[in-house]
């Protein structure tokens, strides 16, 4: 495993709650081991100033309190997860699960509980004697201070945790981060694949049906280089691939470095760097973040909710994300992974994912259509011509749809004034 791939896998696992809980539990054992290590180094006249009973009282407080606080926090967490799935979209729930503050707080509470239990057991077994409990007392005070800090953070976090504004802000933040990360290394460091694979490229077929969740480009490059092939990834992150459908293509372009050159060996090595799953994820998939924002807006525009303000908020957030767009077919520097050919992000698909659902569901809502045309007008000033073409086409289509849904003349006039002049001219021109 190369460092970049290990780092990517570490980032994936770091977002899982159980990983943080296990880490804090192990840290509790490490802290108790260090107290045993440093306790003999404390001068006797200092070590005897505090008896073991002082640490016992603190440990008992931690053990009693952390169990109740942890159960209470888990109850809140589950309640927020379920309400967010019902009120916004089930896809948003999966992002809230990865909330760092929540995961860190629960991990600290459980880690402190483990620390207190193990310390109490060690005290009962006589590992910590009354005459040598000074470092244990100081360590317990430090654990209490950490608990208080995280408890305060948790209380402050609960003021907005699971709210609509906080949820949309989280989705925007994660999507923007993923978007910038992708555009920083266009096409994940490979060549932009803007046409069909070459005729001599043979397909590697998916072993199972699922969404293309993750690609490890550095590992893919290493395997391709070792086996003397070029890899052509026609599928994009987030695409659904059926079993036995082409997942990617490979073509012999060099001399293999290793002895394993059989087709089966090459296929296993290449496919090991591509991950399929039953759900789309936010990792490496900024389009999914835009789609989830669109779903939140569509849910707000449903008759049972009737909240156009949320849709307007989402429109501005999507516009802010798309303002970072750059054409991946025009890399700024050298191609870092020369054996890879990866399909770039399509500007038209981004615009459709972000604005399409809410524009259709809010076609008859004047305020939504006015804001939509204003944001699209702003995006048409973007320096990338590909994005401008996609945005202009979307503006024309959404203006036509709005005119079909809004019968009242003054309302239609408001939407008409919000659209850019050339968009109005194209809509007014008979087909």
PANUZA-311416 format. One line per 10 residues: number of its first residue (from 0); their letters; for each residue z, x, y of N, C-alpha, C. Coordinates in pm, whole numbers, plus 50000, padded with zeros to 5 digits. Layout:
// residues N
NUM) A) Z:X:Y:Z:X:Y:Z:X:Y ~ ...
***
This chain:
// residues 431
0) XXXXXXXXXX) 50000:50085:49880:50000:50000:50000:50000:50088:50125 ~ 49909:50063:50217:49902:50142:50338:49997:50084:50442 ~ 50038:50166:50542:50141:50121:50638:50108:49991:50710 ~ 49984:49974:50753:49949:49852:50827:49967:49727:50740 ~ 49929:49739:50613:49944:49624:50523:50091:49596:50496 ~ 50170:49702:50476:50313:49684:50456:50378:49618:50577 ~ 50333:49659:50697:50388:49600:50819:50352:49452:50828 ~ 50230:49417:50792:50189:49276:50795:50272:49193:50697 ~ 50292:49246:50577:50371:49174:50478:50517:49162:50522 ~ 50568:49269:50585:50706:49264:50634:50721:49157:50742
10) XXXXXXXXXX) 50621:49144:50829:50626:49040:50932:50622:48901:50871 ~ 50543:48885:50765:50538:48755:50697:50674:48718:50640 ~ 50737:48812:50569:50865:48783:50506:50978:48771:50607 ~ 50966:48839:50720:51074:48832:50820:51087:48694:50880 ~ 50982:48612:50869:50988:48476:50923:51046:48375:50825 ~ 51087:48421:50708:51147:48332:50608:51299:48335:50623 ~ 51360:48217:50619:51504:48206:50640:51583:48282:50535 ~ 51543:48271:50409:51621:48334:50302:51623:48485:50315 ~ 51517:48543:50371:51514:48688:50389:51621:48731:50489 ~ 51633:48658:50599:51734:48693:50699:51875:48671:50645
20) XXXXXXXXXX) 51893:48564:50567:52025:48537:50510:52065:48648:50413 ~ 51973:48687:50326:52002:48794:50231:52031:48924:50304 ~ 51955:48952:50410:51977:49075:50486:52116:49078:50548 ~ 52157:48966:50608:52290:48962:50669:52399:48968:50564 ~ 52377:48909:50445:52474:48920:50337:52492:49064:50292 ~ 52379:49135:50278:52387:49276:50241:52453:49359:50351 ~ 52427:49321:50476:52490:49392:50588:52642:49375:50586 ~ 52688:49260:50538:52832:49238:50527:52894:49336:50428 ~ 52827:49357:50314:52875:49455:50216:52872:49596:50272 ~ 52767:49626:50349:52758:49760:50411:52872:49782:50509
30) XXXXXXXXXX) 52903:49679:50589:53012:49692:50686:53145:49716:50617 ~ 53169:49644:50509:53295:49663:50436:53299:49801:50370 ~ 53185:49849:50323:53182:49983:50265:53209:50090:50369 ~ 53156:50070:50491:53180:50168:50598:53327:50170:50640 ~ 53393:50055:50635:53536:50056:50670:53614:50141:50571 ~ 53577:50135:50444:53642:50219:50344:53613:50367:50369 ~ 53494:50393:50420:53454:50532:50445:53528:50591:50565 ~ 53546:50511:50669:53607:50563:50793:53758:50549:50797 ~ 53812:50461:50714:53957:50438:50718:54038:50566:50696 ~ 54004:50653:50599:54083:50775:50581:54074:50873:50697
40) XXXXXXXXXX) 53974:50858:50783:53957:50950:50895:54047:50916:51013 ~ 54106:50796:51013:54192:50754:51124:54329:50820:51107 ~ 54381:50881:51213:54515:50943:51205:54620:50843:51160 ~ 54718:50890:51085:54817:50801:51025:54896:50725:51130 ~ 54933:50793:51243:55012:50726:51345:54935:50612:51411 ~ 54802:50622:51413:54720:50514:51467:54698:50406:51362 ~ 54670:50446:51238:54641:50349:51133:54757:50257:51102 ~ 54880:50303:51121:54998:50222:51087:55042:50130:51200 ~ 54972:50132:51311:55010:50044:51421:54980:49898:51389 ~ 54881:49876:51306:54844:49739:51268:54860:49724:51117
50) XXXXXXXXXX) 54922:49615:51077:54939:49588:50934:54822:49506:50882 ~ 54813:49497:50751:54704:49421:50691:54711:49273:50720 ~ 54831:49221:50750:54844:49078:50778:54768:49037:50903 ~ 54753:49129:51000:54677:49097:51122:54531:49071:51088 ~ 54475:49154:51002:54336:49133:50959:54324:49009:50871 ~ 54428:48982:50792:54423:48864:50703:54406:48735:50781 ~ 54478:48724:50891:54469:48601:50971:54329:48581:51028 ~ 54270:48691:51076:54134:48681:51130:54033:48649:51021 ~ 54049:48713:50907:53956:48687:50796:53964:48543:50749 ~ 54085:48488:50746:54101:48349:50703:54038:48252:50803
60) XXXXXXXXXX) 54052:48285:50933:53987:48202:51037:53836:48202:51018 ~ 53778:48321:50994:53634:48330:50976:53590:48252:50852 ~ 53663:48270:50742:53625:48202:50618:53632:48050:50632 ~ 53736:48001:50700:53750:47856:50717:53646:47799:50813 ~ 53621:47870:50922:53534:47817:51027:53386:47827:50991 ~ 53346:47939:50930:53203:47961:50907:53144:47863:50808 ~ 53221:47823:50708:53169:47726:50612:53137:47594:50680 ~ 53229:47546:50764:53208:47419:50835:53095:47430:50936 ~ 53092:47542:51010:52989:47559:51112:52851:47572:51048 ~ 52843:47642:50936:52715:47659:50869:52662:47525:50818
70) XXXXXXXXXX) 52747:47446:50756:52704:47313:50707:52660:47226:50824 ~ 52734:47230:50934:52697:47153:51053:52562:47197:51108 ~ 52539:47329:51113:52413:47381:51167:52296:47345:51077 ~ 52317:47352:50946:52209:47316:50854:52175:47168:50866 ~ 52276:47085:50887:52252:46941:50905:52167:46917:51030 ~ 52201:46984:51138:52122:46971:51261:51979:47018:51238 ~ 51965:47131:51171:51833:47189:51147:51746:47092:51067 ~ 51799:47036:50960:51721:46944:50877:51686:46818:50955 ~ 51778:46769:51036:51752:46649:51116:51639:46674:51216 ~ 51642:46789:51280:51537:46823:51377:51403:46838:51306
80) XXXXXXXXXX) 51402:46901:51189:51277:46920:51116:51214:46785:51081 ~ 51295:46692:51034:51242:46562:50994:51195:46482:51115 ~ 51272:46485:51222:51233:46409:51341:51107:46465:51404 ~ 51092:46597:51404:50971:46656:51462:50848:46620:51380 ~ 50863:46613:51248:50749:46574:51164:50708:46430:51191 ~ 50807:46344:51213:50777:46203:51235:50726:46176:51376 ~ 50783:46243:51476:50750:46213:51615:50625:46286:51663 ~ 50606:46410:51620:50495:46490:51673:50383:46503:51570 ~ 50402:46592:51475:50307:46612:51366:50375:46696:51259 ~ 50347:46671:51132:50410:46752:51026:50376:46900:51037
90) XXXXXXXXXX) 50261:46933:51098:50225:47073:51114:50318:47144:51212 ~ 50368:47073:51313:50462:47134:51407:50594:47168:51339 ~ 50632:47087:51241:50756:47110:51167:50756:47248:51102 ~ 50641:47292:51052:50635:47421:50985:50651:47536:51082 ~ 50619:47515:51207:50643:47619:51307:50789:47621:51349 ~ 50850:47504:51361:50992:47497:51399:51079:47563:51292 ~ 51036:47555:51167:51112:47620:51059:51127:47770:51085 ~ 51028:47829:51152:51030:47973:51176:51099:48010:51307 ~ 51169:47916:51368:51239:47943:51493:51340:48057:51474 ~ 51325:48162:51552:51406:48283:51531:51552:48260:51563
100) XXXXXXXXXX) 51579:48188:51671:51719:48166:51708:51793:48090:51599 ~ 51731:47988:51545:51793:47911:51437:51815:47996:51313 ~ 51713:48070:51274:51725:48153:51154:51831:48262:51173 ~ 51831:48328:51289:51929:48434:51313:52071:48379:51315 ~ 52088:48263:51375:52222:48204:51384:52276:48169:51245 ~ 52194:48103:51165:52237:48068:51030:52264:48194:50947 ~ 52181:48296:50963:52201:48420:50889:52332:48487:50928 ~ 52364:48487:51057:52489:48548:51103:52609:48470:51051 ~ 52602:48337:51058:52714:48256:51009:52739:48279:50860 ~ 52632:48279:50780:52648:48299:50636:52692:48443:50607
110) XXXXXXXXXX) 52636:48538:50682:52677:48677:50663:52824:48698:50696 ~ 52873:48635:50803:53014:48645:50839:53102:48579:50733 ~ 53055:48469:50677:53131:48402:50570:53142:48492:50447 ~ 53031:48557:50411:53033:48650:50299:53127:48766:50328 ~ 53120:48818:50450:53208:48929:50489:53354:48891:50472 ~ 53392:48774:50521:53532:48732:50514:53577:48712:50369 ~ 53494:48646:50288:53531:48622:50148:53550:48752:50072 ~ 53454:48844:50088:53464:48970:50015:53584:49052:50062 ~ 53608:49050:50193:53723:49124:50246:53855:49066:50194 ~ 53864:48935:50188:53986:48872:50134:54006:48909:49987
120) XXXXXXXXXX) 53897:48907:49910:53906:48945:49769:53952:49090:49754 ~ 53895:49177:49836:53932:49319:49830:54077:49340:49871 ~ 54124:49260:49964:54266:49268:50003:54355:49225:49887 ~ 54317:49118:49818:54398:49071:49706:54399:49171:49590 ~ 54287:49244:49577:54280:49343:49469:54348:49475:49506 ~ 54393:49485:49629:54462:49605:49670:54373:49718:49715 ~ 54245:49690:49737:54154:49794:49786:54191:49832:49929 ~ 54223:49731:50010:54272:49756:50146:54424:49737:50144 ~ 54496:49842:50163:54643:49835:50165:54690:49807:50306 ~ 54812:49759:50318:54867:49725:50450:54872:49846:50542
130) XXXXXXXXXX) 54897:49963:50485:54912:50082:50569:54777:50135:50618 ~ 54670:50092:50559:54539:50142:50596:54443:50026:50618 ~ 54467:49948:50723:54380:49833:50755:54336:49834:50900 ~ 54348:49948:50965:54315:49955:51108:54164:49935:51129 ~ 54082:50008:51053:53937:49996:51070:53890:49857:51026 ~ 53952:49803:50922:53917:49666:50879:53945:49566:50989 ~ 54057:49582:51059:54090:49492:51169:53987:49503:51281 ~ 53950:49627:51318:53852:49645:51426:53716:49588:51385 ~ 53677:49610:51260:53548:49556:51214:53549:49403:51215 ~ 53661:49344:51178:53673:49198:51179:53666:49143:51321
140) XXXXXXXXXX) 53730:49214:51415:53720:49173:51556:53575:49179:51603 ~ 53503:49285:51561:53362:49297:51598:53280:49181:51539 ~ 53309:49145:51415:53239:49032:51353:53269:48903:51428 ~ 53393:48884:51469:53428:48765:51548:53353:48762:51680 ~ 53339:48878:51745:53265:48883:51871:53119:48844:51851 ~ 53059:48894:51742:52919:48859:51712:52906:48710:51686 ~ 53003:48653:51614:53000:48509:51586:53005:48429:51716 ~ 53092:48468:51807:53105:48396:51934:52975:48404:52014 ~ 52914:48522:52017:52789:48539:52091:52680:48447:52034 ~ 52665:48448:51902:52561:48366:51840:52596:48218:51848
150) XXXXXXXXXX) 52722:48186:51849:52761:48046:51863:52725:47993:52002 ~ 52746:48075:52103:52708:48036:52240:52556:48020:52250 ~ 52482:48118:52193:52336:48108:52193:52289:47982:52121 ~ 52355:47948:52012:52318:47832:51933:52341:47704:52011 ~ 52454:47696:52081:52484:47576:52161:52382:47561:52272 ~ 52348:47670:52340:52248:47664:52447:52110:47628:52390 ~ 52081:47679:52273:51952:47651:52210:51939:47504:52170 ~ 52050:47443:52133:52047:47303:52089:52013:47208:52203 ~ 52026:47253:52328:51995:47166:52441:51848:47126:52443 ~ 51762:47213:52390:51618:47181:52390:51555:47190:52252
160) XXXXXXXXXX) 51631:47229:52152:51575:47250:52018:51518:47120:51962 ~ 51392:47125:51924:51326:47008:51866:51272:46909:51966 ~ 51292:46934:52097:51237:46843:52198:51087:46861:52207 ~ 51020:46764:52267:50875:46769:52278:50829:46889:52360 ~ 50893:46912:52475:50855:47023:52561:50875:47155:52489 ~ 50990:47170:52423:51017:47294:52352:50919:47315:52237 ~ 50884:47208:52169:50791:47220:52056:50652:47260:52102 ~ 50599:47193:52204:50466:47229:52254:50466:47370:52313 ~ 50577:47408:52376:50585:47544:52430:50583:47648:52317 ~ 50654:47618:52208:50653:47710:52094:50513:47722:52036
170) XXXXXXXXXX) 50445:47610:52020:50310:47613:51964:50218:47694:52055 ~ 50229:47671:52186:50143:47746:52279:50174:47895:52275 ~ 50303:47930:52271:50341:48071:52270:50288:48142:52146 ~ 50307:48079:52030:50261:48140:51905:50108:48149:51903 ~ 50040:48044:51945:49893:48044:51944:49839:48148:52040 ~ 49897:48159:52159:49853:48259:52255:49873:48400:52201 ~ 49987:48423:52138:50014:48555:52080:49913:48589:51972 ~ 49885:48494:51883:49787:48517:51777:49647:48536:51834 ~ 49615:48460:51937:49484:48468:52000:49464:48606:52062 ~ 49562:48652:52137:49552:48784:52201:49549:48896:52097
180) XXXXXXXXXX) 49629:48880:51990:49630:48981:51884:49493:48991:51818 ~ 49429:48877:51794:49297:48877:51732:49194:48939:51826 ~ 49197:48902:51954:49096:48951:52048:49118:49097:52086 ~ 49239:49146:52065:49267:49288:52093:49190:49377:51995 ~ 49175:49328:51872:49095:49397:51770:48989:49299:51722 ~ 48877:49288:51795:48776:49187:51761:48732:49196:51615 ~ 48718:49078:51553:48678:49068:51413:48769:49152:51324 ~ 48896:49159:51361:48999:49230:51283:48966:49376:51262 ~ 48889:49433:51351:48854:49575:51341:48723:49602:51272 ~ 48657:49499:51220:48530:49518:51150:48410:49487:51239
190) XXXXXXXXXX) 48292:49494:51179:48169:49458:51250:48160:49306:51261 ~ 48110:49254:51374:48090:49108:51383:47975:49064:51293 ~ 48001:48965:51209:47901:48911:51118:47841:48787:51182 ~ 47722:48801:51238:47658:48692:51312:47538:48634:51239 ~ 47511:48683:51118:47398:48632:51040:47440:48628:50894 ~ 47348:48586:50808:47378:48581:50665:47396:48721:50609 ~ 47473:48734:50501:47485:48865:50436:47348:48915:50389 ~ 47332:49046:50370:47202:49099:50324:47165:49046:50186 ~ 47039:49058:50153:46989:49002:50027:47050:49069:49905 ~ 47087:49197:49917:47140:49266:49801:47290:49246:49784
200) XXXXXXXXXX) 47353:49168:49872:47497:49142:49861:47520:49033:49756 ~ 47620:49056:49671:47652:48957:49569:47785:48889:49603 ~ 47798:48761:49570:47919:48687:49608:48036:48716:49514 ~ 48154:48716:49570:48278:48713:49493:48335:48572:49509 ~ 48354:48504:49398:48390:48363:49404:48541:48345:49395 ~ 48587:48239:49462:48731:48210:49463:48777:48166:49325 ~ 48892:48215:49284:48948:48178:49154:49016:48041:49159 ~ 49055:47997:49278:49121:47868:49293:49081:47806:49425 ~ 49104:47678:49439:49076:47609:49566:49195:47627:49660 ~ 49166:47641:49788:49273:47655:49885:49221:47700:50020
210) XXXXXXXXXX) 49312:47702:50116:49279:47749:50250:49285:47902:50254 ~ 49194:47960:50328:49200:48104:50351:49312:48130:50452 ~ 49426:48178:50403:49546:48190:50486:49558:48325:50554 ~ 49526:48430:50483:49556:48563:50538:49458:48665:50482 ~ 49425:48762:50566:49342:48875:50527:49417:49002:50565 ~ 49418:49097:50474:49477:49228:50502:49361:49325:50525 ~ 49313:49335:50650:49188:49410:50674:49198:49558:50641 ~ 49314:49620:50666:49327:49763:50637:49318:49788:50486 ~ 49385:49704:50408:49376:49716:50263:49234:49687:50214 ~ 49169:49588:50277:49032:49554:50240:48939:49671:50268
220) XXXXXXXXXX) 48958:49738:50381:48878:49855:50415:48902:49968:50315 ~ 49026:49990:50278:49057:50097:50184:48991:50072:50049 ~ 49000:49948:49999:48937:49915:49872:48785:49928:49880 ~ 48728:49881:49990:48583:49888:50006:48536:50034:50012 ~ 48609:50116:50082:48573:50257:50094:48586:50329:49960 ~ 48694:50299:49887:48716:50364:49757:48609:50327:49655 ~ 48559:50204:49664:48461:50158:49567:48318:50166:49619 ~ 48299:50219:49739:48165:50239:49792:48088:50112:49818 ~ 48154:50013:49878:48088:49886:49907:48115:49846:50052 ~ 48031:49758:50103:48056:49690:50229:48097:49546:50197
230) XXXXXXXXXX) 48190:49493:50274:48243:49358:50251:48195:49267:50363 ~ 48140:49152:50327:48090:49054:50423:48172:48927:50407 ~ 48259:48902:50503:48348:48785:50497:48289:48674:50581 ~ 48218:48583:50515:48154:48473:50587:48252:48361:50619 ~ 48359:48352:50544:48462:48249:50568:48555:48294:50680 ~ 48603:48198:50756:48699:48226:50862:48839:48185:50819 ~ 48938:48246:50879:49076:48209:50850:49095:48060:50880 ~ 49150:47987:50784:49169:47843:50799:49065:47760:50728 ~ 48955:47822:50681:48853:47748:50607:48907:47711:50468 ~ 48865:47595:50419:48901:47554:50284:48790:47597:50189
240) XXXXXXXXXX) 48832:47666:50083:48737:47719:49986:48766:47654:49851 ~ 48662:47599:49789:48677:47543:49655:48664:47653:49551 ~ 48725:47629:49436:48714:47723:49325:48567:47743:49287 ~ 48532:47868:49261:48397:47909:49223:48299:47909:49340 ~ 48347:47877:49460:48262:47894:49578:48269:48038:49626 ~ 48163:48088:49690:48168:48226:49741:48279:48243:49844 ~ 48367:48338:49819:48476:48369:49911:48433:48477:50008 ~ 48362:48576:49958:48305:48683:50039:48192:48746:49960 ~ 48123:48841:50024:48011:48910:49961:48033:49061:49969 ~ 47985:49132:49868:47994:49277:49871:47857:49335:49838
250) XXXXXXXXXX) 47829:49451:49894:47702:49519:49871:47730:49669:49858 ~ 47667:49733:49759:47686:49876:49737:47623:49955:49852 ~ 47704:50038:49918:47655:50112:50033:47690:50261:50028 ~ 47765:50303:49930:47803:50443:49924:47843:50483:49784 ~ 47901:50601:49776:47945:50654:49647:48092:50625:49627 ~ 48132:50563:49516:48274:50536:49493:48354:50666:49486 ~ 48475:50660:49537:48563:50776:49536:48642:50787:49406 ~ 48665:50676:49339:48742:50676:49216:48652:50661:49095 ~ 48715:50660:48980:48642:50647:48856:48620:50501:48817 ~ 48706:50412:48870:48696:50270:48834:48586:50204:48917
260) XXXXXXXXXX) 48468:50191:48860:48354:50134:48934:48299:50008:48870 ~ 48365:49957:48769:48318:49835:48705:48329:49717:48801 ~ 48240:49620:48781:48236:49505:48872:48370:49432:48875 ~ 48430:49416:48758:48557:49343:48752:48666:49416:48830 ~ 48670:49547:48822:48770:49627:48894:48749:49614:49044 ~ 48624:49620:49086:48594:49608:49229:48635:49470:49280 ~ 48603:49366:49205:48636:49230:49247:48787:49210:49258 ~ 48862:49259:49161:49008:49243:49165:49067:49317:49285 ~ 49017:49435:49313:49070:49512:49426:49041:49444:49559 ~ 48917:49395:49574:48878:49332:49701:48953:49200:49719
270) XXXXXXXXXX) 48958:49117:49615:49021:48985:49627:49172:48994:49644 ~ 49233:49106:49605:49378:49121:49623:49418:49129:49770 ~ 49322:49159:49857:49351:49169:50000:49320:49040:50075 ~ 49287:48934:50002:49257:48804:50062:49349:48701:49999 ~ 49419:48626:50082:49520:48532:50033:49476:48388:50056 ~ 49479:48309:49948:49450:48166:49953:49579:48088:49929 ~ 49590:47969:49991:49707:47885:49974:49673:47740:49991 ~ 49770:47653:49965:49744:47509:49970:49758:47451:50110 ~ 49807:47529:50208:49826:47481:50344:49772:47583:50444 ~ 49726:47532:50557:49691:47624:50666:49819:47675:50731
280) XXXXXXXXXX) 49815:47797:50778:49930:47858:50844:49888:47908:50982 ~ 49987:47938:51064:49958:47989:51197:49916:48136:51196 ~ 49950:48209:51090:49918:48351:51082:49767:48373:51090 ~ 49725:48458:51182:49585:48497:51198:49492:48379:51225 ~ 49546:48262:51260:49462:48142:51272:49492:48070:51404 ~ 49443:48124:51517:49469:48056:51645:49405:47918:51653 ~ 49299:47894:51577:49237:47761:51577:49335:47656:51526 ~ 49418:47694:51430:49515:47599:51376:49617:47560:51482 ~ 49660:47657:51564:49752:47625:51672:49691:47527:51771 ~ 49564:47545:51804:49496:47451:51894:49486:47313:51832
290) XXXXXXXXXX) 49460:47309:51702:49449:47180:51635:49583:47107:51632 ~ 49691:47182:51611:49824:47120:51609:49858:47065:51747 ~ 49825:47139:51853:49846:47086:51988:49767:46958:52008 ~ 49643:46955:51960:49564:46833:51972:49624:46717:51896 ~ 49685:46744:51780:49750:46639:51703:49872:46584:51776 ~ 49946:46671:51842:50061:46625:51921:50015:46530:52032 ~ 49906:46567:52098:49853:46481:52204:49802:46349:52149 ~ 49733:46353:52035:49682:46230:51975:49795:46137:51935 ~ 49904:46194:51882:50019:46112:51845:50080:46047:51969 ~ 50084:46121:52079:50139:46066:52203:50052:45954:52258
300) XXXXXXXXXX) 49922:45957:52229:49831:45855:52281:49821:45732:52190 ~ 49890:45734:52077:49887:45619:51988:49955:45499:52055 ~ 49915:45377:52020:49972:45258:52084:50124:45248:52069 ~ 50177:45297:51959:50321:45288:51938:50401:45382:52027 ~ 50337:45489:52075:50407:45587:52162:50366:45568:52307 ~ 50234:45567:52332:50179:45541:52466:50239:45636:52570 ~ 50216:45766:52550:50271:45869:52638:50159:45959:52687 ~ 50079:45915:52784:49969:45999:52832:50016:46128:52899 ~ 50140:46131:52948:50191:46252:53011:50193:46370:52915 ~ 50227:46344:52788:50226:46450:52689:50084:46500:52666
310) XXXXXXXXXX) 49989:46409:52658:49850:46449:52640:49803:46535:52757 ~ 49842:46499:52878:49805:46579:52996:49866:46718:52987 ~ 49992:46725:52944:50058:46855:52927:49986:46940:52824 ~ 49945:46879:52713:49874:46952:52609:49738:47002:52660 ~ 49669:46920:52739:49539:46961:52793:49551:47089:52874 ~ 49652:47096:52959:49670:47217:53040:49710:47337:52953 ~ 49788:47313:52850:49826:47424:52760:49705:47477:52683 ~ 49621:47386:52634:49501:47429:52564:49409:47506:52658 ~ 49396:47457:52781:49314:47528:52879:49367:47667:52907 ~ 49499:47681:52912:49560:47812:52937:49531:47908:52821
320) XXXXXXXXXX) 49537:47856:52697:49508:47941:52581:49362:47986:52581 ~ 49272:47891:52605:49129:47924:52601:49088:48018:52714 ~ 49166:48026:52819:49132:48116:52930:49138:48263:52887 ~ 49205:48292:52775:49213:48430:52726:49093:48468:52638 ~ 49003:48376:52615:48894:48399:52520:48804:48515:52563 ~ 48762:48593:52465:48660:48696:52482:48566:48692:52363 ~ 48442:48725:52387:48341:48722:52281:48365:48837:52184 ~ 48391:48803:52057:48417:48907:51957:48292:48982:51915 ~ 48175:48929:51948:48052:49001:51911:48024:49117:52004 ~ 48106:49133:52107:48089:49244:52201:48218:49327:52204
330) XXXXXXXXXX) 48243:49407:52099:48366:49487:52094:48369:49589:52205 ~ 48490:49616:52255:48505:49709:52367:48500:49855:52323 ~ 48541:49884:52201:48547:50022:52155:48479:50038:52020 ~ 48514:50147:51951:48457:50174:51821:48511:50077:51717 ~ 48430:50057:51615:48471:49971:51504:48565:50051:51415 ~ 48689:50004:51403:48790:50079:51328:48775:50069:51178 ~ 48715:49959:51128:48701:49937:50984:48553:49919:50954 ~ 48479:50029:50939:48332:50021:50933:48277:49953:50809 ~ 48354:49940:50703:48303:49877:50581:48319:49725:50581 ~ 48379:49670:50686:48404:49526:50692:48309:49460:50791
340) XXXXXXXXXX) 48260:49343:50754:48176:49259:50840:48240:49120:50838 ~ 48297:49079:50951:48379:48958:50957:48322:48862:51060 ~ 48315:48736:51023:48261:48633:51113:48353:48617:51235 ~ 48298:48618:51356:48381:48603:51476:48427:48460:51496 ~ 48526:48443:51583:48572:48309:51619:48464:48240:51701 ~ 48436:48117:51668:48332:48040:51735:48391:47967:51855 ~ 48334:47988:51973:48385:47926:52096:48377:47774:52090 ~ 48269:47722:52036:48253:47577:52028:48359:47515:51937 ~ 48392:47584:51829:48496:47534:51738:48632:47534:51806 ~ 48660:47634:51888:48786:47640:51961:48799:47522:52057
350) XXXXXXXXXX) 48692:47494:52130:48694:47383:52225:48712:47250:52154 ~ 48644:47233:52042:48655:47108:51966:48795:47093:51908 ~ 48852:47199:51854:48987:47192:51797:49090:47155:51902 ~ 49075:47212:52022:49175:47189:52125:49162:47056:52196 ~ 49039:47017:52230:49018:46899:52313:48962:46778:52239 ~ 48896:46799:52125:48825:46690:52059:48911:46571:52022 ~ 49020:46589:51945:49098:46472:51903:49158:46394:52019 ~ 49217:46464:52116:49282:46393:52226:49179:46328:52318 ~ 49059:46387:52330:48956:46326:52413:48907:46196:52352 ~ 48896:46191:52221:48853:46068:52155:48962:45961:52159
360) XXXXXXXXXX) 49086:46001:52129:49194:45903:52128:49232:45857:52268 ~ 49206:45941:52367:49240:45903:52504:49119:45872:52588 ~ 49011:45828:52522:48887:45801:52595:48904:45693:52700 ~ 48994:45598:52676:49011:45488:52771:49127:45507:52866 ~ 49193:45623:52863:49308:45650:52951:49259:45732:53070 ~ 49262:45673:53187:49202:45735:53306:49268:45868:53339 ~ 49402:45872:53339:49473:45994:53377:49437:46110:53284 ~ 49425:46081:53156:49391:46185:53059:49250:46236:53083 ~ 49156:46146:53107:49018:46187:53127:48999:46265:53257 ~ 49073:46227:53360:49065:46300:53487:49115:46444:53468
370) XXXXXXXXXX) 49232:46458:53404:49286:46592:53379:49195:46672:53289 ~ 49138:46607:53189:49049:46676:53096:48928:46732:53170 ~ 48868:46653:53255:48751:46702:53331:48790:46813:53427 ~ 48908:46805:53487:48952:46911:53579:48975:47042:53505 ~ 49037:47035:53388:49062:47158:53311:48930:47216:53259 ~ 48840:47129:53212:48710:47178:53165:48631:47240:53280 ~ 48643:47184:53399:48577:47243:53515:48631:47383:53543 ~ 48761:47399:53531:48820:47532:53550:48772:47631:53445 ~ 48761:47587:53319:48715:47677:53213:48568:47713:53229 ~ 48491:47629:53298:48350:47662:53319:48332:47776:53418
380) XXXXXXXXXX) 48441:47822:53480:48435:47942:53564:48469:48068:53485 ~ 48490:48054:53355:48526:48167:53270:48410:48268:53266 ~ 48440:48397:53260:48331:48496:53263:48247:48501:53136 ~ 48295:48445:53024:48218:48451:52901:48116:48337:52897 ~ 47988:48368:52888:47886:48261:52890:47891:48170:52768 ~ 47929:48224:52651:47936:48141:52532:48040:48032:52544 ~ 48156:48067:52597:48261:47966:52617:48218:47864:52722 ~ 48151:47910:52826:48108:47820:52932:48011:47716:52878 ~ 47918:47758:52792:47822:47664:52733:47894:47561:52647 ~ 47989:47606:52566:48063:47514:52480:48147:47417:52561
390) XXXXXXXXXX) 48210:47465:52667:48293:47379:52752:48206:47279:52826 ~ 48092:47323:52876:48005:47232:52951:47952:47120:52861 ~ 47916:47153:52738:47870:47051:52645:47982:46952:52614 ~ 48104:47003:52597:48217:46914:52571:48244:46824:52691 ~ 48233:46878:52813:48258:46799:52933:48158:46683:52943 ~ 48033:46710:52912:47932:46605:52917:47961:46496:52814 ~ 47992:46537:52692:48019:46439:52586:48142:46354:52618 ~ 48247:46419:52666:48370:46344:52696:48351:46251:52815 ~ 48268:46290:52911:48240:46203:53026:48161:46080:52981 ~ 48063:46100:52894:47986:45986:52842:48077:45889:52765
400) XXXXXXXXXX) 48162:45945:52682:48251:45861:52603:48347:45783:52693 ~ 48401:45849:52795:48493:45783:52886:48425:45667:52959 ~ 48298:45684:52997:48227:45577:53066:48203:45457:52975 ~ 48192:45484:52844:48175:45372:52751:48306:45297:52728 ~ 48419:45362:52746:48549:45302:52717:48618:45244:52840 ~ 48585:45294:52959:48652:45250:53082:48560:45153:53155 ~ 48591:45024:53159:48501:44928:53221:48521:44912:53372 ~ 48640:44941:53422:48672:44913:53561:48607:45019:53651 ~ 48534:44971:53752:48456:45059:53838:48537:45168:53908 ~ 48646:45135:53980:48723:45240:54048:48780:45345:53952
410) XXXXXXXXXX) 48817:45302:53833:48866:45400:53735:48755:45495:53693 ~ 48639:45441:53672:48525:45526:53636:48490:45620:53749 ~ 48508:45574:53872:48480:45660:53987:48576:45778:53993 ~ 48702:45757:53958:48799:45867:53955:48759:45973:53854 ~ 48719:45928:53736:48676:46023:53633:48550:46095:53677 ~ 48459:46021:53740:48334:46080:53787:48358:46189:53890 ~ 48450:46167:53982:48479:46267:54085:48546:46392:54026 ~ 48621:46375:53917:48689:46490:53856:48592:46583:53785 ~ 48476:46530:53741:48379:46611:53668:48302:46700:53764 ~ 48254:46813:53712:48176:46903:53795:48039:46843:53826
420) XXXXXXXXXX) 47977:46888:53934:47854:46827:53981:47741:46836:53879 ~ 47724:46953:53814:47616:46966:53718:47642:46880:53593 ~ 47769:46858:53560:47802:46771:53446:47767:46627:53483 ~ 47799:46586:53605:47763:46451:53649:47612:46432:53647 ~ 47540:46537:53690:47393:46527:53692:47336:46512:53552 ~ 47393:46583:53455:47342:46573:53318:47372:46438:53257 ~ 47487:46382:53289:47526:46252:53234:47445:46142:53298 ~ 47415:46155:53425:47339:46052:53497:47193:46051:53457 ~ 47145:46166:53404:47005:46174:53366:46980:46097:53237 ~ 46888:46008:53232:46862:45932:53108:46822:46025:52995
430) X) 46865:45990:52871:46828:46071:52753:46680:46054:52722
***
